[in-house]
Amino acid sequence: MNDSDSKAKKPLDGIRVLDLATFVAAPFAATILGEFGAEVIKVEHPDGGDPMRRFGTATEEPNLTLAWLSEARNKHSVTLDLKSADGVEKFKELVRRSDVVCENFRPGTLERWGLGWDILRELNPRLVLLRISGYGQDGPYRDRPGFARIAHAFGGLTYLAGMPDGPPVTPGSTSLADYISGLYGAVGILLALREVERSGSGQVIDVALFESIFRVLDELAPLFAKHGIVRAPEGTGTRNACPHGHFVCADGKWVAIACTADRIWRRMAKNVLEMPELAVSHPTTASRLADRDTIERAVEAFTKAHPMSEVVLRCAQGDVPCGAINSIEDIFADEHFAARGVLTDVVHETLGKIVIPNVLPRLSETPGAIASLGPSLGDWDGEHLTQLLDDPSQIRSDSQKSKA
């Protein structure tokens, strides 16, 4: 990380975010904002803080797992007991001095603490409140507990994952719904802040984990509505294109190949497989899907005859989309990951160098940066918190509406 990058002007400089949430979803939205200049204050319970501190692989420092160090980057921590009168009052004062609150408790939790939207909005009419939950803020299931794995199942993704006639499997990361919901949450916050600039009025953003997953399942909904087709587990392929799947190579490694258009298939048949007759006999996606076994046998015969690196190279030379199915060890060794700076390291004061994923998205003029790893519990308690609460100039008052 370049030091000058972390000090340069960023798009969200001057925005203060209160991260009241736990685990991944809403905190991830706050993390994204923090990478682009927002001041993110993690509000945690004094007794142990966010359980994410103990999630994942432990380090030599208590309550600082590798997951926490990476995912709570660029944040500072204050401890408040929101079940106490003093904690609630201090949080209210923070709300008056902040632009965004992120939470992902079960619906009704803030209300039970006396911190519902009606009260927060009265304290700060410009406030943007992100609320992420398993099932959303309304509907018959709103009170049910939910995690990402449940969202994958309920939202329709898990049903698609696995081999035909086999059991449903974990669709990649068990936290996928959390991260996707965090991204939607960050987009919602930016849209809401734009409206604050225009009208001076804040609003609530309601994101449900299962809806974030359901939204990215391409044609699943219109396909069923129009034709009654229930997409089933498709294993290593897909019902929409062929060849489009995973193929084993001579060295036991695997590649992904994606011929999503007829012109790509023509290039593969002629230039890679050296079987131009297949481009003639199976010119369209429909014809290839109807004779999938023939096509996939031809592709598999090619990949099994060559080591993975050669398969990838020959596909690249033939202008056919193909990629190695990488482990994290492969990723660390890959020249393209290195050239793009996908991995970066940040030095922790006691743990030394920690390697984490770099900032996304990439902005050419005002890039984001990682200034620090996940904070120790309550690192901003005491003087920092006192100064903030005592500074009346930090209050986001009604008078600011006229300046919007």
C-alpha positions as CSV (number, residue, x, y, z in Angstrom):
1,M,0.0,0.0,0.0
2,N,1.3,3.4,-1.0
3,D,1.4,5.9,2.0
4,S,0.4,8.8,-0.3
5,D,-2.7,6.9,-1.4
6,S,-3.9,6.6,2.2
7,K,-3.6,10.4,2.7
8,A,-4.9,11.6,-0.6
9,K,-8.4,13.1,-0.9
10,K,-11.0,10.4,-1.1
11,P,-14.7,10.5,-2.3
12,L,-16.2,9.9,1.1
13,D,-13.9,12.2,3.2
14,G,-16.1,13.9,5.8
15,I,-18.6,11.1,6.0
16,R,-18.9,9.4,9.4
17,V,-20.3,5.9,9.7
18,L,-21.4,4.1,12.8
19,D,-21.0,0.4,12.3
20,L,-23.4,-1.1,14.9
21,A,-23.6,-4.5,13.2
22,T,-21.9,-7.9,13.9
23,F,-20.3,-10.5,11.7
24,V,-20.1,-9.8,8.0
25,A,-23.0,-8.2,6.0
26,A,-23.6,-4.7,7.2
27,P,-20.0,-4.4,8.5
28,F,-18.8,-5.2,5.0
29,A,-20.8,-2.2,3.6
30,A,-19.1,0.0,6.2
31,T,-15.7,-1.4,5.3
32,I,-16.2,-0.5,1.7
33,L,-17.1,3.1,2.7
34,G,-14.1,3.3,5.0
35,E,-11.7,2.3,2.2
36,F,-12.9,5.4,0.3
37,G,-12.5,7.9,3.0
38,A,-15.4,7.6,5.4
39,E,-14.6,7.6,9.1
40,V,-16.0,4.3,10.4
41,I,-16.6,3.9,14.1
42,K,-17.3,0.3,15.2
43,V,-19.8,0.4,18.1
44,E,-19.3,-2.8,20.1
45,H,-20.5,-4.2,23.4
46,P,-17.9,-3.9,26.1
47,D,-18.0,-7.6,26.9
48,G,-16.1,-9.1,24.0
49,G,-17.3,-6.9,21.2
50,D,-18.3,-8.2,17.7
51,P,-18.3,-12.0,17.7
52,M,-16.4,-11.7,14.4
53,R,-13.4,-11.0,16.5
54,R,-13.3,-14.7,17.4
55,F,-14.5,-16.0,14.0
56,G,-11.9,-17.8,11.8
57,T,-8.3,-18.4,12.5
58,A,-6.9,-17.1,15.7
59,T,-3.7,-15.0,15.9
60,E,-1.3,-14.4,18.8
61,E,-3.5,-11.4,19.9
62,P,-6.7,-12.2,21.7
63,N,-9.9,-11.3,19.8
64,L,-8.0,-10.5,16.6
65,T,-8.6,-13.3,14.2
66,L,-7.3,-13.2,10.6
67,A,-10.9,-12.7,9.5
68,W,-11.3,-9.8,11.8
69,L,-8.1,-8.1,10.8
70,S,-9.1,-8.2,7.2
71,E,-12.8,-7.5,7.3
72,A,-12.7,-4.7,10.0
73,R,-10.0,-2.8,8.2
74,N,-10.0,1.0,8.4
75,K,-12.2,1.1,11.5
76,H,-11.9,2.3,15.0
77,S,-13.8,0.8,18.0
78,V,-15.8,2.3,20.8
79,T,-17.6,0.2,23.4
80,L,-21.2,1.0,24.5
81,D,-23.7,-1.1,26.2
82,L,-26.9,-0.3,24.4
83,K,-29.0,-2.1,27.0
84,S,-28.0,0.6,29.5
85,A,-29.3,4.2,29.7
86,D,-25.8,5.6,29.5
87,G,-24.9,3.6,26.4
88,V,-28.1,4.6,24.6
89,E,-27.5,8.3,25.4
90,K,-24.0,8.2,24.1
91,F,-25.0,6.4,21.0
92,K,-27.7,9.0,20.4
93,E,-25.1,11.7,20.6
94,L,-23.0,9.8,18.1
95,V,-26.0,9.6,15.8
96,R,-26.4,13.3,15.9
97,R,-22.8,13.6,14.7
98,S,-22.8,10.9,12.0
99,D,-24.1,10.4,8.5
100,V,-24.7,6.7,8.4
101,V,-25.6,3.9,10.8
102,C,-25.2,0.2,9.7
103,E,-26.9,-2.6,11.6
104,N,-27.9,-6.2,10.8
105,F,-29.7,-7.3,13.9
106,R,-33.0,-9.1,13.8
107,P,-35.9,-6.7,13.0
108,G,-37.1,-5.0,16.1
109,T,-33.9,-5.1,18.0
110,L,-33.1,-1.4,17.7
111,E,-36.7,-0.6,18.6
112,R,-36.3,-2.6,21.8
113,W,-33.3,-0.5,22.7
114,G,-35.2,2.7,22.2
115,L,-33.3,3.4,19.0
116,G,-35.9,2.8,16.3
117,W,-35.9,4.8,13.0
118,D,-38.5,7.3,14.4
119,I,-36.1,8.2,17.2
120,L,-32.9,8.2,15.1
121,R,-34.5,10.4,12.4
122,E,-35.7,12.9,15.0
123,L,-32.1,13.1,16.3
124,N,-30.7,13.5,12.9
125,P,-33.0,14.1,9.9
126,R,-30.1,13.6,7.5
127,L,-29.2,10.1,8.8
128,V,-29.0,7.1,6.5
129,L,-29.8,3.8,8.2
130,L,-28.7,0.5,6.6
131,R,-30.7,-2.4,7.9
132,I,-29.6,-5.9,6.8
133,S,-31.4,-9.0,8.1
134,G,-32.0,-12.5,7.0
135,Y,-35.6,-12.0,5.7
136,G,-36.0,-8.2,5.6
137,Q,-37.9,-5.7,7.9
138,D,-41.4,-6.9,7.0
139,G,-43.1,-10.1,5.8
140,P,-44.2,-13.2,7.6
141,Y,-40.7,-14.4,8.2
142,R,-39.2,-11.2,9.4
143,D,-38.6,-12.4,12.9
144,R,-36.8,-15.6,11.9
145,P,-33.0,-15.8,12.5
146,G,-30.9,-15.9,9.4
147,F,-27.3,-16.4,8.3
148,A,-25.7,-16.5,4.8
149,R,-26.0,-20.3,4.6
150,I,-29.8,-20.0,5.3
151,A,-30.1,-17.2,2.6
152,H,-28.3,-19.4,0.0
153,A,-30.9,-22.2,0.7
154,F,-34.0,-20.0,1.0
155,G,-33.0,-17.7,-1.9
156,G,-32.6,-20.6,-4.4
157,L,-28.8,-20.9,-4.8
158,T,-28.1,-24.0,-2.9
159,Y,-30.8,-25.9,-4.9
160,L,-28.6,-25.3,-8.0
161,A,-25.3,-26.4,-6.4
162,G,-24.0,-29.9,-6.7
163,M,-24.1,-32.8,-9.1
164,P,-27.3,-34.1,-10.6
165,D,-29.0,-36.6,-8.3
166,G,-26.5,-35.7,-5.5
167,P,-27.1,-33.7,-2.3
168,P,-27.1,-29.9,-2.3
169,V,-23.6,-28.6,-1.6
170,T,-22.2,-25.4,-0.2
171,P,-22.1,-22.9,-3.1
172,G,-18.6,-21.7,-2.6
173,S,-18.1,-19.4,0.3
174,T,-20.5,-19.9,3.2
175,S,-20.6,-16.1,3.6
176,L,-21.4,-15.2,0.0
177,A,-24.8,-13.8,0.8
178,D,-23.2,-11.6,3.5
179,Y,-20.8,-10.1,1.0
180,I,-23.4,-9.6,-1.7
181,S,-25.8,-8.0,0.7
182,G,-22.9,-5.8,2.0
183,L,-22.3,-4.6,-1.6
184,Y,-26.0,-3.8,-2.1
185,G,-26.0,-2.1,1.2
186,A,-23.0,0.1,0.2
187,V,-24.7,1.0,-3.1
188,G,-27.9,1.9,-1.2
189,I,-26.0,4.1,1.2
190,L,-24.3,6.0,-1.6
191,L,-27.7,6.5,-3.3
192,A,-29.2,7.7,0.0
193,L,-26.3,10.1,0.6
194,R,-26.9,11.6,-2.8
195,E,-30.5,12.2,-1.8
196,V,-29.3,13.8,1.4
197,E,-27.2,16.2,-0.7
198,R,-30.3,17.1,-2.8
199,S,-33.0,17.3,-0.2
200,G,-31.4,17.1,3.3
201,S,-33.5,14.0,4.1
202,G,-32.2,10.7,5.2
203,Q,-33.9,7.3,4.8
204,V,-33.8,3.6,5.6
205,I,-32.2,1.0,3.4
206,D,-33.7,-2.5,3.8
207,V,-31.6,-5.4,2.5
208,A,-32.5,-9.1,3.1
209,L,-29.8,-11.7,2.7
210,F,-32.0,-14.0,0.7
211,E,-33.1,-11.3,-1.7
212,S,-29.4,-10.5,-2.5
213,I,-28.9,-14.1,-3.5
214,F,-32.1,-14.4,-5.4
215,R,-31.3,-11.2,-7.4
216,V,-28.2,-12.8,-9.0
217,L,-29.7,-16.0,-10.3
218,D,-30.0,-14.8,-13.9
219,E,-33.1,-16.1,-15.7
220,L,-34.3,-18.4,-12.9
221,A,-37.5,-16.5,-12.3
222,P,-38.7,-15.6,-15.8
223,L,-37.8,-19.1,-17.0
224,F,-40.1,-20.7,-14.4
225,A,-42.9,-18.1,-14.8
226,K,-43.0,-18.4,-18.6
227,H,-42.2,-22.1,-19.2
228,G,-42.6,-23.8,-15.8
229,I,-39.0,-25.0,-15.9
230,V,-37.4,-25.7,-12.5
231,R,-33.6,-25.4,-12.9
232,A,-31.9,-28.4,-11.2
233,P,-28.4,-29.0,-10.0
234,E,-26.2,-28.8,-13.1
235,G,-22.9,-30.2,-11.8
236,T,-20.0,-29.0,-13.8
237,G,-22.0,-27.6,-16.7
238,T,-25.0,-25.4,-17.4
239,R,-28.2,-25.7,-19.3
240,N,-27.7,-22.5,-21.2
241,A,-24.4,-23.2,-23.1
242,C,-22.1,-25.9,-24.3
243,P,-19.3,-26.5,-23.8
244,H,-19.4,-24.5,-20.7
245,G,-18.1,-26.2,-17.6
246,H,-15.1,-27.8,-15.8
247,F,-12.7,-30.2,-17.4
248,V,-9.9,-32.3,-16.0
249,C,-6.4,-32.1,-17.5
250,A,-3.6,-34.6,-17.9
251,D,-1.9,-33.6,-14.7
252,G,-5.1,-33.9,-12.6
253,K,-5.7,-30.2,-12.4
254,W,-8.9,-28.6,-13.7
255,V,-9.9,-25.8,-16.0
256,A,-13.1,-23.9,-16.6
257,I,-14.1,-23.4,-20.3
258,A,-16.9,-21.1,-21.3
259,C,-18.2,-21.1,-24.9
260,T,-21.2,-18.8,-24.4
261,A,-21.5,-17.9,-28.1
262,D,-21.5,-19.7,-31.4
263,R,-18.5,-17.8,-32.7
264,I,-16.4,-18.8,-29.6
265,W,-17.3,-22.4,-30.3
266,R,-16.2,-22.1,-33.9
267,R,-12.8,-20.8,-32.7
268,M,-12.6,-23.7,-30.2
269,A,-13.5,-26.4,-32.7
270,K,-11.1,-25.1,-35.4
271,N,-8.2,-23.6,-33.5
272,V,-8.1,-25.5,-30.2
273,L,-9.6,-28.9,-30.7
274,E,-8.5,-29.0,-34.4
275,M,-11.9,-30.6,-35.2
276,P,-13.5,-28.0,-37.6
277,E,-16.1,-30.6,-38.6
278,L,-17.7,-30.1,-35.1
279,A,-18.3,-26.4,-35.9
280,V,-20.2,-27.5,-39.0
281,S,-22.2,-30.4,-37.4
282,H,-23.0,-28.4,-34.2
283,P,-23.1,-24.8,-35.2
284,T,-25.6,-23.5,-32.7
285,T,-26.0,-23.6,-28.9
286,A,-29.2,-25.5,-29.3
287,S,-27.6,-28.2,-31.5
288,R,-24.7,-28.5,-29.0
289,L,-27.0,-28.8,-26.0
290,A,-29.0,-31.5,-27.8
291,D,-25.8,-33.5,-28.3
292,R,-24.0,-32.4,-25.2
293,D,-22.2,-35.8,-24.6
294,T,-20.5,-35.6,-28.0
295,I,-19.3,-32.1,-27.5
296,E,-18.1,-32.6,-23.9
297,R,-16.3,-35.8,-24.8
298,A,-14.4,-34.0,-27.5
299,V,-13.4,-31.2,-25.1
300,E,-12.4,-33.7,-22.4
301,A,-10.3,-35.7,-24.8
302,F,-8.4,-32.5,-25.5
303,T,-7.9,-31.4,-21.9
304,K,-6.9,-34.9,-20.7
305,A,-4.2,-35.0,-23.3
306,H,-2.4,-31.9,-22.0
307,P,-1.3,-30.5,-18.7
308,M,-3.4,-27.6,-17.3
309,S,-1.0,-24.9,-18.2
310,E,-0.9,-26.0,-21.8
311,V,-4.7,-26.2,-22.0
312,V,-5.0,-22.6,-20.7
313,L,-2.3,-21.4,-23.1
314,R,-3.7,-23.1,-26.2
315,C,-7.2,-21.8,-25.4
316,A,-5.8,-18.3,-24.9
317,Q,-4.0,-18.6,-28.3
318,G,-7.3,-19.7,-29.8
319,D,-9.2,-16.8,-28.2
320,V,-11.4,-19.2,-26.2
321,P,-12.2,-18.2,-22.5
322,C,-10.5,-20.7,-20.2
323,G,-9.1,-20.4,-16.8
324,A,-7.3,-22.5,-14.2
325,I,-9.4,-23.6,-11.3
326,N,-7.2,-22.0,-8.7
327,S,-6.6,-22.9,-5.1
328,I,-5.4,-20.0,-2.8
329,E,-1.9,-21.4,-3.2
330,D,-2.2,-21.0,-7.0
331,I,-3.6,-17.5,-6.5
332,F,-0.6,-16.4,-4.5
333,A,1.8,-17.7,-7.2
334,D,-0.1,-16.3,-10.2
335,E,1.6,-13.4,-12.1
336,H,-1.7,-11.7,-13.0
337,F,-2.8,-11.5,-9.4
338,A,0.6,-10.0,-8.6
339,A,0.5,-7.5,-11.5
340,R,-2.9,-6.3,-10.5
341,G,-2.1,-6.0,-6.9
342,V,-5.1,-8.1,-5.8
343,L,-3.2,-9.0,-2.7
344,T,-1.7,-6.4,-0.4
345,D,0.0,-6.5,2.9
346,V,-0.5,-4.2,5.9
347,V,1.8,-4.2,8.9
348,H,0.1,-4.7,12.3
349,E,2.0,-3.2,15.3
350,T,2.3,-6.5,17.1
351,L,1.5,-9.2,14.5
352,G,3.7,-7.9,11.7
353,K,2.8,-8.2,8.0
354,I,-0.8,-9.5,7.3
355,V,-1.7,-10.2,3.6
356,I,-5.3,-9.3,2.7
357,P,-7.4,-8.7,-0.4
358,N,-6.9,-5.2,-1.8
359,V,-9.5,-2.5,-2.3
360,L,-12.3,-2.7,-4.9
361,P,-13.4,-1.0,-7.0
362,R,-10.4,0.7,-8.5
363,L,-10.8,4.5,-9.0
364,S,-8.3,6.2,-11.3
365,E,-8.3,9.6,-9.6
366,T,-9.5,9.0,-6.0
367,P,-8.5,5.4,-5.2
368,G,-9.4,3.8,-1.9
369,A,-6.8,2.7,0.5
370,I,-6.2,0.5,3.6
371,A,-4.9,2.5,6.5
372,S,-5.2,-0.1,9.2
373,L,-6.3,-3.6,10.1
374,G,-9.2,-4.5,12.3
375,P,-8.9,-2.5,15.6
376,S,-8.5,-3.7,19.1
377,L,-11.7,-3.5,21.2
378,G,-12.3,0.0,22.4
379,D,-9.3,1.6,20.7
380,W,-11.2,4.9,20.5
381,D,-12.7,4.8,24.0
382,G,-11.7,7.6,26.3
383,E,-10.2,10.7,24.8
384,H,-11.3,10.2,21.2
385,L,-14.9,9.5,22.1
386,T,-15.0,12.3,24.7
387,Q,-13.7,14.8,22.2
388,L,-16.2,13.8,19.6
389,L,-19.2,13.9,22.0
390,D,-18.1,17.3,23.3
391,D,-17.7,18.9,19.9
392,P,-20.9,20.7,18.9
393,S,-19.5,21.5,15.5
394,Q,-19.8,17.9,14.5
395,I,-23.6,17.8,14.9
396,R,-25.5,17.2,11.6
397,S,-28.2,19.8,12.3
398,D,-31.3,20.8,10.5
399,S,-29.6,24.0,9.5
400,Q,-27.4,21.9,7.1
401,K,-30.5,21.2,5.0
402,S,-30.3,24.6,3.5
403,K,-26.7,23.9,2.4
404,A,-27.6,20.7,0.7
